[in-house]
Amino acid sequence: MDHSISFPNDHRAALQGRPYAEQRLLDTARRALRHGRGRAAVVLHLSRLGPLLGRPYHHRIGRAVLGDAARRHGGEVFALRGGDLALICGEGDANGPPDLAELTCHLDRLFGEVAGSPPASVWPLGTEAGQLIAYANDRLAEAEIPATRDEPPPPPAGPAALAAIASQIAEGDLAGKLRRQRAVRFAASGSGWAMR
């Protein structure tokens, strides 16, 4: 019998091709369809940043903000493979889910310029659980698609290829490709710091 413990961000599950966080989000969304009164979902769309704009600190900041909201509202954060972060939170009053206007305003201030406005989607699960289920199904389908390449990767560069690259750099005109910038170097000396 297997007694191993799995966590939402378990990289072993990701390496085995099982989209663990996506499947858990879908299961939670389906449960919320039946018992969603007083709960809400917030999805921070960091996948909109793309590979060139997305930085690890965006993910860390988003995870910290949503993690704080999860602690305050009794929720859970799901880190999805595409980069998005999903929060399912509860403990709203008897009339509905918690008021997440402050959270979405904060996310818009942090990520609005880089991720587009609005950077987050909010779905009250009592009325809009179907939208979360559709989103979770889409993320699950994306996570299950294996990465394929049309052509094999190029072989590693050998000594001859590296020498050819070095000679092209040495012979090329780099004036239009480089920019000079003044720099100051501080070095420790016997009486303190000296500028060089």
Residue frames as a rotation matrix with the C-alpha (Angstrom) as fourth column:
MET 1
0.586 0.810 0.000 0.00
0.810 -0.586 0.000 0.00
0.000 0.000 -1.000 0.00
ASP 2
-0.283 -0.670 0.686 1.34
0.661 -0.654 -0.367 3.45
0.695 0.350 0.628 -0.95
HIS 3
0.439 0.402 -0.804 1.53
0.882 -0.362 0.301 5.83
-0.170 -0.841 -0.513 2.02
SER 4
-0.672 -0.717 0.186 3.24
0.740 -0.659 0.135 8.72
0.026 0.228 0.973 0.22
ILE 5
0.159 0.671 -0.724 1.83
0.562 -0.665 -0.493 12.19
-0.812 -0.329 -0.483 0.68
SER 6
-0.309 -0.189 0.932 1.12
0.917 -0.319 0.239 14.40
0.252 0.929 0.271 -2.34
PHE 7
-0.244 0.184 -0.952 1.00
0.416 -0.867 -0.274 18.15
-0.876 -0.463 0.135 -2.21
PRO 8
0.755 0.653 -0.066 -0.55
0.233 -0.361 -0.903 20.53
-0.613 0.666 -0.424 -4.78
ASN 9
0.682 -0.559 -0.472 2.87
-0.729 -0.574 -0.373 21.61
-0.063 0.598 -0.799 -6.03
ASP 10
0.369 -0.540 0.756 4.40
-0.092 0.789 0.608 18.13
-0.925 -0.293 0.241 -6.02
HIS 11
0.062 -0.430 -0.901 6.88
-0.930 -0.352 0.105 18.22
-0.362 0.831 -0.422 -8.90
ARG 12
-0.818 -0.332 0.469 7.00
-0.198 0.929 0.314 14.42
-0.540 0.164 -0.826 -9.07
ALA 13
0.055 0.917 0.395 3.38
0.451 0.330 -0.829 14.39
-0.891 0.224 -0.396 -10.21
ALA 14
0.609 0.133 -0.782 4.18
-0.491 -0.711 -0.503 17.00
-0.623 0.691 -0.368 -12.86
LEU 15
-0.394 -0.850 -0.348 7.13
-0.849 0.191 0.493 14.97
-0.353 0.490 -0.797 -14.11
GLN 16
-0.744 0.173 0.645 4.96
0.188 0.981 -0.046 11.86
-0.641 0.087 -0.763 -14.40
GLY 17
-0.921 0.357 0.157 2.56
0.077 -0.229 0.970 13.76
0.382 0.906 0.184 -16.66
ARG 18
-0.135 0.908 -0.396 -0.28
0.952 0.229 0.201 13.93
0.273 -0.350 -0.896 -14.15
PRO 19
-0.470 0.011 0.883 -1.69
0.041 -0.999 0.034 17.47
0.882 0.052 0.469 -13.92
TYR 20
-0.532 0.200 -0.823 -2.23
0.799 0.440 -0.409 17.25
0.280 -0.875 -0.394 -10.17
ALA 21
-0.808 0.205 -0.552 -3.17
0.173 -0.813 -0.555 20.88
-0.563 -0.544 0.622 -9.37
GLU 22
-0.750 0.544 -0.376 -5.43
-0.626 -0.402 0.668 21.13
0.213 0.736 0.642 -12.42
GLN 23
-0.421 0.599 -0.682 -7.28
0.228 0.797 0.559 17.93
0.878 0.080 -0.472 -11.48
ARG 24
-0.583 0.184 -0.792 -7.68
0.808 0.026 -0.589 19.09
-0.088 -0.983 -0.163 -7.88
LEU 25
-0.875 0.286 -0.390 -9.01
-0.266 -0.958 -0.106 22.46
-0.404 0.011 0.914 -9.08
LEU 26
-0.580 0.684 -0.443 -11.55
-0.476 0.157 0.865 20.68
0.661 0.713 0.234 -11.30
ASP 27
-0.406 0.416 -0.814 -12.64
0.640 0.765 0.071 18.40
0.652 -0.492 -0.577 -8.43
THR 28
-0.729 0.099 -0.677 -12.99
0.534 -0.537 -0.653 21.38
-0.428 -0.838 0.339 -6.11
ALA 29
-0.843 0.435 -0.315 -14.99
-0.533 -0.753 0.385 23.26
-0.070 0.493 0.867 -8.76
ARG 30
-0.457 0.696 -0.554 -17.36
-0.071 0.592 0.803 20.31
0.887 0.406 -0.221 -9.18
ARG 31
-0.445 0.276 -0.852 -17.87
0.874 0.340 -0.347 20.07
0.194 -0.899 -0.393 -5.42
ALA 32
-0.863 0.075 -0.499 -18.49
0.124 -0.927 -0.355 23.81
-0.489 -0.368 0.791 -5.34
LEU 33
-0.749 0.647 -0.141 -21.24
-0.327 -0.176 0.929 23.38
0.576 0.742 0.343 -7.92
ARG 34
-0.070 0.734 -0.675 -23.13
0.513 0.607 0.607 21.31
0.855 -0.304 -0.419 -5.34
HIS 35
0.479 0.165 -0.862 -22.06
0.877 -0.133 0.462 23.21
-0.038 -0.977 -0.209 -2.21
GLY 36
-0.329 -0.769 0.548 -20.80
0.836 -0.507 -0.210 26.55
0.439 0.389 0.810 -3.48
ARG 37
0.649 0.623 0.437 -22.94
0.349 -0.754 0.557 28.96
0.676 -0.209 -0.706 -1.52
GLY 38
0.960 -0.277 -0.041 -20.73
-0.111 -0.510 0.853 31.39
-0.257 -0.814 -0.520 0.36
ARG 39
0.142 -0.948 0.285 -17.62
0.503 0.318 0.804 30.50
-0.853 0.029 0.522 -1.66
ALA 40
0.878 0.058 -0.475 -15.78
-0.334 -0.637 -0.695 32.25
-0.343 0.769 -0.540 -4.47
ALA 41
0.400 -0.780 0.481 -12.95
0.835 0.527 0.160 31.61
-0.378 0.338 0.862 -6.92
VAL 42
0.743 -0.330 -0.582 -10.27
-0.427 -0.903 -0.034 34.13
-0.515 0.274 -0.812 -7.90
VAL 43
0.569 -0.584 0.579 -7.97
0.763 0.637 -0.107 33.28
-0.306 0.503 0.808 -10.80
LEU 44
0.424 -0.566 -0.707 -4.85
-0.349 -0.822 0.450 35.38
-0.836 0.056 -0.546 -11.35
HIS 45
0.942 0.054 0.330 -3.99
0.271 0.453 -0.849 35.07
-0.195 0.890 0.413 -15.05
LEU 46
0.303 -0.914 -0.270 -0.18
-0.402 -0.380 0.833 35.15
-0.864 -0.144 -0.483 -14.96
SER 47
-0.053 -0.282 0.958 -0.14
0.688 0.685 0.239 33.04
-0.724 0.671 0.158 -18.13
ARG 48
0.877 0.412 0.249 -1.01
0.466 -0.600 -0.650 36.25
-0.119 0.686 -0.718 -20.01
LEU 49
0.569 -0.727 -0.385 2.50
-0.394 -0.651 0.648 37.51
-0.722 -0.217 -0.657 -19.30
GLY 50
0.926 -0.238 -0.292 4.02
-0.173 0.420 -0.891 34.97
0.335 0.876 0.348 -21.66
PRO 51
0.641 -0.715 -0.281 7.55
0.767 0.616 0.181 33.61
0.044 -0.331 0.943 -21.45
LEU 52
-0.151 -0.768 0.623 9.25
0.638 -0.557 -0.532 36.94
0.755 0.317 0.573 -22.16
LEU 53
-0.094 0.175 0.980 7.47
-0.447 -0.887 0.116 39.04
0.890 -0.427 0.162 -19.52
GLY 54
0.859 0.497 -0.123 6.76
-0.140 0.459 0.877 36.39
0.493 -0.736 0.464 -16.91
ARG 55
-0.249 -0.943 0.219 9.29
-0.509 -0.066 -0.858 36.42
0.824 -0.325 -0.464 -14.10
PRO 56
-0.374 0.073 -0.925 9.55
0.574 0.801 -0.169 34.20
0.728 -0.594 -0.341 -11.01
TYR 57
-0.969 -0.008 -0.248 8.90
0.214 -0.534 -0.818 37.18
-0.126 -0.846 0.518 -8.75
HIS 58
-0.500 0.865 -0.047 5.48
-0.743 -0.400 0.537 37.70
0.445 0.304 0.842 -10.38
HIS 59
0.063 0.505 -0.861 4.55
0.022 0.862 0.507 34.19
0.998 -0.051 0.044 -9.33
ARG 60
-0.599 -0.351 -0.720 5.97
0.690 0.230 -0.686 34.65
0.406 -0.908 0.105 -5.81
ILE 61
-0.958 0.278 0.072 4.10
-0.283 -0.873 -0.397 37.93
-0.048 -0.400 0.915 -5.29
GLY 62
-0.223 0.930 -0.293 0.83
-0.718 0.046 0.694 36.49
0.659 0.365 0.657 -6.64
ARG 63
-0.066 0.143 -0.988 1.19
0.359 0.927 0.110 33.39
0.931 -0.348 -0.112 -4.49
ALA 64
-0.867 -0.294 -0.403 1.85
0.476 -0.247 -0.844 35.53
0.149 -0.923 0.354 -1.39
VAL 65
-0.776 0.622 0.102 -1.17
-0.627 -0.779 -0.016 37.77
0.069 -0.076 0.995 -2.02
LEU 66
0.053 0.841 -0.539 -3.52
-0.593 0.461 0.661 34.87
0.804 0.285 0.523 -2.74
GLY 67
-0.341 -0.253 -0.905 -2.05
0.480 0.781 -0.399 32.84
0.808 -0.571 -0.145 0.13
ASP 68
-1.000 0.007 -0.016 -2.85
0.009 -0.581 -0.814 35.67
-0.015 -0.814 0.580 2.52
ALA 69
-0.358 0.930 -0.080 -6.41
-0.900 -0.321 0.294 35.81
0.248 0.177 0.953 1.19
ALA 70
-0.008 0.317 -0.948 -6.67
-0.119 0.941 0.316 32.03
0.993 0.115 0.030 1.57
ARG 71
-0.748 -0.306 -0.589 -5.67
0.523 0.276 -0.807 32.30
0.409 -0.911 -0.046 5.24
ARG 72
-0.916 0.398 0.048 -8.14
-0.363 -0.772 -0.523 35.13
-0.171 -0.496 0.851 5.89
HIS 73
-0.100 0.953 -0.287 -11.08
-0.995 -0.092 0.041 33.51
0.013 0.289 0.957 4.08
GLY 74
-0.016 0.070 0.997 -10.36
-0.426 0.902 -0.070 29.82
-0.904 -0.426 0.015 4.71
GLY 75
0.827 0.340 -0.449 -9.33
-0.521 0.159 -0.839 28.89
-0.214 0.927 0.308 1.18
GLU 76
0.308 -0.714 0.629 -6.79
0.399 0.697 0.596 27.07
-0.864 0.068 0.499 -0.92
VAL 77
0.336 -0.316 -0.887 -4.40
-0.762 -0.645 -0.060 28.24
-0.553 0.696 -0.457 -3.66
PHE 78
0.635 -0.118 0.764 -3.72
0.434 0.872 -0.226 26.12
-0.639 0.475 0.605 -6.75
ALA 79
-0.057 -0.727 -0.684 -0.54
-0.580 -0.534 0.616 26.77
-0.813 0.432 -0.391 -8.77
LEU 80
0.804 0.464 0.372 -1.33
0.042 0.579 -0.815 25.67
-0.593 0.670 0.445 -12.33
ARG 81
0.117 -0.832 0.542 1.23
0.782 0.414 0.467 24.65
-0.613 0.369 0.699 -14.97
GLY 82
0.322 0.047 0.946 0.47
0.841 -0.472 -0.263 27.53
0.434 0.880 -0.192 -17.31
GLY 83
-0.738 -0.642 0.209 1.47
0.448 -0.697 -0.560 29.99
0.505 -0.320 0.802 -14.60
ASP 84
-0.031 0.806 0.591 -2.01
-0.328 -0.566 0.756 30.94
0.944 -0.170 0.282 -13.44
LEU 85
-0.983 -0.147 -0.112 -2.88
0.066 0.287 -0.956 30.89
0.172 -0.947 -0.272 -9.75
ALA 86
-0.125 0.992 0.007 -6.37
-0.061 -0.014 0.998 29.97
0.990 0.125 0.062 -8.58
LEU 87
-0.965 -0.059 0.254 -7.83
-0.249 -0.082 -0.965 30.67
0.078 -0.995 0.064 -5.15
ILE 88
-0.077 0.954 -0.290 -10.96
0.236 0.300 0.924 28.96
0.969 0.002 -0.248 -3.85
CYS 89
-0.958 -0.262 0.115 -12.09
-0.027 -0.317 -0.948 30.65
0.285 -0.911 0.297 -0.68
GLY 90
-0.121 0.945 -0.305 -15.07
0.602 0.314 0.734 30.44
0.790 -0.095 -0.606 1.58
GLU 91
-0.394 0.083 -0.916 -16.44
0.902 -0.158 -0.402 31.60
-0.178 -0.984 -0.012 4.88
GLY 92
-0.773 0.303 0.557 -18.63
-0.015 -0.887 0.462 34.28
0.634 0.349 0.690 3.40
ASP 93
-0.745 0.572 0.345 -21.72
-0.525 -0.183 -0.831 35.29
-0.412 -0.800 0.436 5.23
ALA 94
-0.366 0.674 0.642 -25.11
0.340 0.739 -0.582 33.62
-0.867 0.005 -0.499 4.79
ASN 95
0.574 0.656 -0.491 -25.93
-0.153 -0.503 -0.851 35.98
-0.805 0.563 -0.188 1.91
GLY 96
0.972 -0.210 -0.105 -23.00
-0.078 0.129 -0.989 35.03
0.221 0.969 0.109 -0.31
PRO 97
0.418 -0.894 -0.159 -19.26
0.798 0.445 -0.407 34.75
0.434 0.043 0.900 -0.85
PRO 98
0.110 -0.456 -0.883 -16.69
0.733 -0.563 0.382 36.98
-0.671 -0.690 0.273 0.83
ASP 99
0.960 0.173 -0.219 -16.26
0.020 -0.825 -0.564 40.48
-0.278 0.537 -0.796 -0.56
LEU 100
0.259 -0.906 0.335 -13.18
0.814 0.391 0.429 40.20
-0.519 0.162 0.839 -2.75
ALA 101
0.902 0.126 0.414 -13.24
0.359 -0.753 -0.551 43.74
0.242 0.645 -0.725 -4.14
GLU 102
0.733 -0.680 0.031 -10.21
-0.557 -0.573 0.601 44.75
-0.391 -0.458 -0.798 -2.06
LEU 103
0.108 -0.699 0.707 -8.26
0.166 0.714 0.680 41.70
-0.980 0.044 0.194 -3.25
THR 104
0.384 0.065 0.921 -9.07
0.901 0.192 -0.390 42.27
-0.202 0.979 0.016 -6.93
CYS 105
0.987 -0.070 0.142 -8.20
-0.041 -0.980 -0.196 45.97
0.153 0.188 -0.970 -6.60
HIS 106
0.462 -0.865 0.194 -4.87
-0.481 -0.061 0.875 45.00
-0.745 -0.498 -0.444 -5.05
LEU 107
0.060 -0.410 0.910 -4.17
0.571 0.762 0.305 42.46
-0.819 0.501 0.280 -7.84
ASP 108
0.743 0.262 0.616 -5.05
0.664 -0.401 -0.631 45.07
0.082 0.878 -0.472 -10.45
ARG 109
0.879 -0.476 -0.037 -2.57
-0.453 -0.856 0.250 47.53
-0.150 -0.203 -0.968 -8.92
LEU 110
0.188 -0.871 0.454 0.16
-0.328 0.380 0.865 44.88
-0.926 -0.312 -0.215 -8.82
PHE 111
-0.474 -0.384 0.792 -0.36
0.395 0.711 0.581 43.14
-0.787 0.589 -0.186 -12.16
GLY 112
0.526 0.846 -0.088 -2.66
0.293 -0.277 -0.915 45.35
-0.799 0.455 -0.394 -14.26
GLU 113
0.451 -0.395 -0.801 0.08
-0.730 -0.679 -0.076 46.92
-0.514 0.619 -0.594 -16.37
VAL 114
-0.587 -0.798 -0.138 1.93
-0.743 0.463 0.483 43.70
-0.322 0.386 -0.865 -17.18
ALA 115
-0.835 0.281 0.473 -0.90
0.285 0.956 -0.065 41.14
-0.470 0.081 -0.879 -17.34
GLY 116
-0.687 0.660 0.303 -3.61
0.134 -0.295 0.946 43.32
0.714 0.691 0.114 -18.82
SER 117
-0.864 0.441 0.245 -6.66
-0.423 -0.367 -0.828 44.61
-0.275 -0.819 0.504 -17.06
PRO 118
0.586 -0.045 0.809 -8.29
-0.811 -0.033 0.585 42.93
0.000 -0.998 -0.056 -15.27
PRO 119
-0.396 -0.844 -0.361 -5.52
-0.803 0.509 -0.310 40.50
0.446 0.168 -0.879 -14.33
ALA 120
-0.970 0.087 0.229 -7.88
-0.076 0.782 -0.618 38.34
-0.233 -0.617 -0.752 -12.28
SER 121
-0.368 0.907 -0.205 -11.28
-0.274 0.105 0.956 36.72
0.889 0.408 0.210 -12.75
VAL 122
-0.880 0.191 0.436 -13.68
-0.420 0.119 -0.900 36.41
-0.224 -0.974 -0.024 -9.82
TRP 123
-0.403 0.770 -0.494 -16.50
-0.273 0.414 0.868 33.88
0.873 0.485 0.043 -9.84
PRO 124
-0.327 0.405 0.854 -18.99
-0.920 0.071 -0.386 33.50
-0.217 -0.911 0.350 -6.96
LEU 125
-0.955 -0.209 -0.209 -19.40
-0.264 0.922 0.284 29.73
0.133 0.327 -0.936 -6.84
GLY 126
-0.492 0.852 0.179 -23.02
0.129 0.275 -0.953 29.80
-0.861 -0.446 -0.245 -5.78
THR 127
0.545 0.765 -0.343 -24.00
-0.163 -0.305 -0.938 31.25
-0.823 0.567 -0.042 -9.16
GLU 128
0.668 -0.340 -0.662 -21.00
-0.743 -0.255 -0.619 30.98
0.041 0.905 -0.423 -11.51
ALA 129
0.169 -0.609 0.775 -19.40
-0.398 0.677 0.619 27.62
-0.902 -0.413 -0.128 -10.70
GLY 130
0.775 0.186 0.604 -19.92
0.416 0.570 -0.709 26.59
-0.476 0.800 0.364 -14.35
GLN 131
0.866 -0.499 0.018 -17.38
-0.342 -0.620 -0.706 29.19
0.364 0.606 -0.708 -15.48
LEU 132
0.150 -0.830 0.537 -14.79
-0.929 0.068 0.365 27.84
-0.339 -0.553 -0.761 -13.04
ILE 133
0.342 0.022 0.939 -15.48
0.027 0.999 -0.034 24.28
-0.939 0.037 0.341 -14.24
ALA 134
0.963 0.011 0.269 -15.01
0.269 0.003 -0.963 25.37
-0.012 1.000 0.000 -17.87
TYR 135
0.578 -0.804 0.138 -11.76
-0.766 -0.593 -0.248 27.16
0.282 0.038 -0.959 -16.93
ALA 136
0.079 -0.546 0.834 -10.50
-0.713 0.554 0.430 24.11
-0.697 -0.629 -0.345 -14.98
ASN 137
0.655 0.201 0.728 -11.38
0.285 0.827 -0.485 21.77
-0.700 0.525 0.484 -17.89
ASP 138
0.942 -0.334 0.047 -9.41
-0.103 -0.416 -0.904 24.01
0.321 0.846 -0.426 -20.28
ARG 139
0.274 -0.886 0.374 -6.37
-0.961 -0.271 0.062 24.06
0.046 -0.376 -0.926 -17.98
LEU 140
0.222 -0.143 0.964 -6.58
-0.346 0.913 0.215 20.29
-0.911 -0.382 0.153 -17.52
ALA 141
0.894 0.131 0.428 -6.71
0.333 0.444 -0.832 19.76
-0.299 0.886 0.353 -21.30
GLU 142
0.736 -0.676 0.044 -3.69
-0.504 -0.589 -0.632 22.05
0.453 0.443 -0.774 -21.77
ALA 143
0.148 -0.711 0.688 -1.73
-0.935 0.126 0.332 20.23
-0.323 -0.692 -0.646 -19.07
GLU 144
0.381 0.061 0.923 -2.39
-0.089 0.996 -0.029 16.81
-0.920 -0.071 0.384 -20.57
ILE 145
0.992 -0.081 -0.093 -1.15
-0.092 0.012 -0.996 17.71
0.082 0.997 0.004 -24.05
PRO 146
0.470 -0.882 0.010 2.38
0.640 0.349 0.685 16.34
-0.608 -0.316 0.729 -24.30
ALA 147
0.408 -0.445 -0.797 5.04
-0.530 -0.826 0.190 18.67
-0.743 0.345 -0.574 -25.59
THR 148
0.589 -0.204 0.782 6.02
0.628 0.724 -0.285 17.61
-0.508 0.659 0.555 -29.12
ARG 149
-0.071 -0.665 -0.743 8.79
-0.374 -0.673 0.638 18.77
-0.925 0.323 -0.201 -31.40
ASP 150
0.888 0.392 -0.240 8.62
-0.334 0.191 -0.923 18.64
-0.315 0.900 0.301 -35.17
GLU 151
0.551 -0.780 -0.297 12.37
-0.193 0.228 -0.954 18.24
0.812 0.583 -0.025 -35.49
PRO 152
0.545 -0.405 -0.734 15.04
0.799 0.518 0.307 16.82
0.256 -0.754 0.605 -33.23
PRO 153
0.890 -0.263 -0.372 17.10
-0.023 -0.841 0.540 19.25
-0.455 -0.472 -0.755 -31.18
PRO 154
0.688 -0.698 -0.198 20.38
-0.429 -0.171 -0.887 20.39
0.585 0.695 -0.417 -32.75
PRO 155
0.504 -0.587 -0.633 23.52
0.709 0.700 -0.084 18.56
0.493 -0.407 0.769 -31.67
PRO 156
0.757 -0.292 -0.585 25.73
0.329 -0.603 0.727 20.27
-0.565 -0.743 -0.360 -29.10
ALA 157
0.880 -0.460 -0.117 28.32
-0.401 -0.590 -0.701 22.65
0.253 0.664 -0.704 -30.53
GLY 158
0.695 -0.712 -0.099 31.75
0.719 0.681 0.141 21.10
-0.033 -0.169 0.985 -30.93
PRO 159
0.049 -0.780 -0.624 35.15
0.512 -0.517 0.686 22.80
-0.857 -0.353 0.374 -30.86
ALA 160
-0.719 -0.322 0.616 35.02
0.692 -0.246 0.679 23.62
-0.067 0.914 0.400 -34.59
ALA 161
0.166 0.877 0.451 31.61
0.778 -0.398 0.486 25.29
0.605 0.271 -0.748 -34.29
LEU 162
0.717 0.055 -0.695 32.72
0.596 -0.567 0.570 27.31
-0.362 -0.822 -0.439 -31.27
ALA 163
-0.371 -0.912 -0.176 35.87
0.570 -0.373 0.732 28.44
-0.733 0.172 0.658 -33.11
ALA 164
-0.528 0.253 0.811 33.74
0.763 -0.277 0.584 29.54
0.372 0.927 -0.047 -36.10
ILE 165
0.617 0.786 -0.045 31.46
0.704 -0.525 0.477 31.56
0.351 -0.326 -0.878 -33.82
ALA 166
0.415 -0.547 -0.727 34.46
0.546 -0.490 0.680 33.18
-0.728 -0.679 0.095 -32.11
SER 167
-0.659 -0.695 0.289 36.00
0.637 -0.310 0.705 34.16
-0.400 0.649 0.647 -35.47
GLN 168
-0.112 0.698 0.707 32.71
0.789 -0.370 0.490 35.67
0.604 0.613 -0.510 -36.68
ILE 169
0.798 0.368 -0.478 32.52
0.597 -0.592 0.541 37.76
-0.083 -0.717 -0.692 -33.53
ALA 170
0.022 -0.895 -0.446 36.15
0.540 -0.365 0.758 38.87
-0.841 -0.258 0.475 -33.89
GLU 171
-0.760 -0.347 0.549 35.69
0.638 -0.240 0.732 39.84
-0.122 0.906 0.404 -37.56
GLY 172
0.095 0.927 0.363 32.29
0.927 -0.215 0.308 41.48
0.363 0.308 -0.879 -37.19
ASP 173
-0.684 -0.185 0.705 31.57
0.051 -0.977 -0.207 45.15
0.728 -0.106 0.678 -36.73
LEU 174
-0.252 0.566 -0.785 30.07
0.922 0.387 -0.017 45.41
0.294 -0.728 -0.619 -33.25
ALA 175
-0.979 -0.204 -0.005 29.90
0.196 -0.935 -0.294 49.22
0.055 -0.289 0.956 -33.11
GLY 176
-0.504 0.854 0.132 26.19
-0.599 -0.456 0.658 49.30
0.622 0.253 0.741 -33.91
LYS 177
0.223 0.597 -0.771 25.42
0.117 0.769 0.629 46.43
0.968 -0.230 0.102 -31.58
LEU 178
-0.131 -0.358 -0.925 27.23
0.954 0.209 -0.216 47.56
0.270 -0.910 0.314 -28.43
ARG 179
0.648 0.332 0.686 26.74
0.110 -0.931 0.347 50.54
0.754 -0.150 -0.640 -26.18
ARG 180
-0.490 -0.843 -0.224 29.36
0.464 -0.035 -0.885 52.08
0.738 -0.538 0.408 -23.94
GLN 181
0.708 0.664 0.240 28.40
0.089 -0.421 0.903 53.02
0.700 -0.618 -0.357 -20.45
ARG 182
-0.237 -0.812 0.534 30.54
-0.537 -0.348 -0.768 54.54
0.810 -0.469 -0.353 -17.75
ALA 183
0.671 0.371 -0.642 31.02
0.294 0.663 0.689 52.47
0.681 -0.651 0.335 -14.63
VAL 184
0.123 -0.598 0.792 32.57
-0.830 -0.500 -0.248 53.10
0.544 -0.627 -0.557 -11.26
ARG 185
0.344 -0.101 -0.934 34.28
0.299 0.954 0.007 50.42
0.890 -0.282 0.358 -9.25
PHE 186
0.534 -0.158 0.831 34.68
-0.782 -0.466 0.414 50.65
0.321 -0.871 -0.372 -5.49
ALA 187
0.249 -0.533 -0.809 37.50
0.230 0.844 -0.485 48.69
0.941 -0.065 0.333 -3.92
ALA 188
0.967 0.060 -0.249 38.39
0.253 -0.065 0.965 48.22
0.042 -0.996 -0.078 -0.30
SER 189
0.175 -0.943 0.283 41.56
0.033 -0.281 -0.959 50.03
0.984 0.177 -0.018 0.74
GLY 190
-0.548 -0.501 -0.670 43.39
0.644 0.258 -0.720 50.43
0.533 -0.826 0.181 4.03
SER 191
-0.980 0.142 -0.138 41.38
-0.017 -0.756 -0.655 53.54
-0.197 -0.639 0.743 5.02
GLY 192
-0.122 0.992 -0.019 37.98
-0.270 -0.052 -0.962 52.46
-0.955 -0.112 0.274 3.69
TRP 193
0.413 0.380 0.828 36.57
0.678 0.478 -0.558 52.36
-0.608 0.792 -0.060 0.19
ALA 194
-0.461 -0.579 -0.672 38.33
-0.140 -0.701 0.700 53.85
-0.876 0.417 0.242 -2.84
MET 195
0.702 0.712 -0.032 36.77
-0.078 0.031 -0.996 54.66
-0.708 0.702 0.077 -6.20
ARG 196
-0.456 -0.857 0.238 38.58
0.143 0.193 0.971 53.45
-0.878 0.477 0.034 -9.33
